[in-house]
Amino acid sequence: AFEPRLSNLVPSAPEDAELPPVIPLLCLLSAFSPPWSAVLWDMGEEASEGQMGAGAIDKNGVFSVWSLMTIPSEMWNQEMICTCRAKESSTGRSISATVSRET
């Protein structure tokens, strides 16, 4: 059995660089076997689903899927905290990973 993991990827830019108008945030749910639900994004308001990838299975049968959320750069500049969360359908167990501009 594999222990599922969530990882966040955010763009990095030098301090003096101008940010693009939209910031992509990527959350990778890996090393799991279904029935884990879709990844939800919580940004201080109501949680929402991002754009989900189709997923992939490696040679060991480990499944991974990603979720992409885009936010306006103004929100990112306000030092907001974004959390991606996945829940196991059968047990209700959940895991989460948090990211902010300071990450």
C-alpha positions as CSV (number, residue, x, y, z in Angstrom):
1,A,0.0,0.0,0.0
2,F,1.2,3.5,-0.8
3,E,0.7,6.6,1.4
4,P,-0.9,9.4,-0.7
5,R,1.0,12.7,-0.9
6,L,0.0,16.2,-2.0
7,S,2.6,18.6,-3.4
8,N,2.2,22.2,-4.5
9,L,4.1,23.9,-7.3
10,V,4.0,27.7,-7.6
11,P,5.8,30.0,-10.0
12,S,8.9,31.7,-8.6
13,A,10.1,35.1,-9.8
14,P,12.8,37.5,-8.6
15,E,11.6,40.0,-6.1
16,D,11.7,42.9,-8.7
17,A,10.1,40.9,-11.5
18,E,6.5,41.8,-12.5
19,L,4.0,39.0,-12.1
20,P,1.8,37.8,-14.9
21,P,-1.9,38.8,-14.7
22,V,-2.8,35.2,-13.7
23,I,-0.9,33.0,-11.3
24,P,-1.0,29.2,-11.9
25,L,-1.0,27.0,-8.9
26,L,-0.5,23.2,-9.4
27,C,-1.3,20.5,-6.8
28,L,-0.1,17.0,-7.4
29,L,-1.8,14.1,-5.7
30,S,0.5,11.1,-6.0
31,A,1.2,7.6,-4.6
32,F,-2.5,6.8,-4.2
33,S,-5.0,4.3,-5.4
34,P,-8.6,5.2,-6.0
35,P,-11.1,5.9,-4.4
36,W,-9.6,9.4,-3.6
37,S,-11.8,12.2,-4.6
38,A,-11.0,15.2,-6.8
39,V,-8.6,17.8,-5.3
40,L,-10.4,20.8,-3.9
41,W,-8.8,24.3,-3.5
42,D,-9.5,26.4,-0.4
43,M,-8.5,30.0,-0.6
44,G,-10.3,31.4,2.4
45,E,-13.7,31.3,0.7
46,E,-15.7,28.3,-0.5
47,A,-13.6,25.4,-1.7
48,S,-13.6,24.8,-5.4
49,E,-12.3,22.3,-7.9
50,G,-9.5,23.3,-10.2
51,Q,-8.8,21.9,-13.7
52,M,-8.0,18.2,-13.2
53,G,-5.6,16.2,-15.3
54,A,-6.5,12.8,-16.6
55,G,-4.0,11.1,-14.2
56,A,-1.3,8.6,-14.8
57,I,-0.2,5.2,-13.5
58,D,3.5,4.3,-13.3
59,K,5.1,0.9,-13.8
60,N,4.5,0.1,-10.1
61,G,0.8,0.8,-10.3
62,V,1.1,4.1,-8.4
63,F,-1.5,6.6,-9.5
64,S,-1.0,10.4,-9.8
65,V,-3.2,13.2,-10.8
66,W,-2.8,17.0,-10.8
67,S,-5.1,19.9,-10.3
68,L,-4.5,23.4,-11.7
69,M,-6.0,26.5,-10.1
70,T,-5.4,30.0,-11.5
71,I,-5.8,33.2,-9.4
72,P,-5.4,36.9,-10.3
73,S,-2.0,38.2,-9.4
74,E,-3.6,40.8,-7.2
75,M,-4.9,38.0,-4.9
76,W,-1.4,36.4,-4.9
77,N,0.1,39.8,-4.0
78,Q,-2.2,40.0,-0.9
79,E,-0.2,37.1,0.6
80,M,-3.2,34.8,0.5
81,I,-2.9,31.2,1.6
82,C,-4.1,28.5,-0.7
83,T,-4.8,24.9,0.4
84,C,-5.3,21.9,-1.8
85,R,-7.2,19.0,-0.2
86,A,-8.0,15.5,-1.2
87,K,-10.4,13.2,0.5
88,E,-10.6,9.4,0.5
89,S,-14.2,8.5,-0.5
90,S,-14.5,5.3,1.5
91,T,-13.1,6.4,4.9
92,G,-13.5,10.2,4.8
93,R,-9.7,10.6,5.6
94,S,-8.3,13.7,4.0
95,I,-4.8,15.2,3.4
96,S,-3.9,18.7,2.5
97,A,-1.0,20.9,1.4
98,T,-0.8,24.6,1.9
99,V,1.0,27.2,-0.2
100,S,1.5,30.9,-0.1
101,R,3.6,33.5,-1.9
102,E,6.1,33.1,0.9
103,T,6.6,29.4,0.1
